[in-house]
C-alpha cells in the first residue's frame, strides 16, 4: 500500500467519484488514477466502490471505512511534513480565508492592511459565501481560515475560536416613523414593518427569526441578501426597514439613513475564526489570528488546537471578555 494510492482514493471521493476530475486535480492521467485504485483494491482484497459499468456510483461500506482511515493518515502526513522550526518563522507563503460579506467588507480591511505591512510576501486569497458555502470550502480544504458568525455547528472538523461579539442595528430612512420614536422600539413595533435583512440558512435556523417567534410574532420579510450594502440600497428604495450587523453602518457613508438601536431585541452574535486541526500554522498565520482577535496569542491558539470540542475551546477562553464590535470600534485607532 502506498501513500499515493490513499491520496488518489481521497481525490476521487472529493471529486464526486469522477476519476477524470480527480486526475485533473492531481495533475495526472485518468488511467493512472484508475490503475492505482485497482491495485489498492487488489491488495486489500476489497471492493472500495460500487460500479455501474466503468462508472463509480458509490462507496461500499468497506470503502467508507478505508476512506475515513485514509483521511486521518493523510492529515498526519501533512502534519509530519510541517514539523520544522523553520516553518514557524516563515514570512512568505499564502493564506486563504473564507468569510461572509460583512466580515470581508467591514471588519477585515483594517486587519489585512496591518497584516500586509508586516508580511509583504504573503499572498492573500479572500473567498466570500454563505455559511453553507463556507462549510463546503472548508470540507474541500480550499481555505486555511474560516471567519463567520453563527452556524458554528456546520464546522465540526475545525478548531473554532470566538473573536468578538456584535449587535444588530435597524436602518431606516430619515423620514421613517421609527426614526422619530426617540427611543428603542419594541419588537412588536419592528414587526409592524416589512423587513429587509440577511439571507437565512437553508435549514431555517436564525437567531433573528427565533427572537420574533419567542414573542409570538411573525416578521414580514420581503427581501433578503447576503450583502449589507445591497440591503441598504433597498431600504433607501423604501422596500422595508433594514436589519444588519451594527458594524455595517457607517454614519458618514450612510448619512441618509438613521440607525435605530436594536440592542437587546435580538440575541447578541459572536464572530469566530476556525482552521483545520491538521493545518500547520506558520508564523504569519499566528500573526493574522492575533491581529484579528488580540486575545488569540500563539500559546492560546496552540492550546485550543488540542481541544476536541467547541465547548472545550469555550472553557479555555472562559476568562476572556470578548470585545463588542461596532462601526465606531472598527474605526477607532
Order of alpha helices (4+ residues) and beta strands (2+ residues): alpha-alpha-alpha-beta-beta-alpha-beta-alpha-beta-alpha-beta-beta-beta-alpha-beta-alpha-beta-alpha-beta-beta-beta-alpha-alpha-alpha-beta-alpha
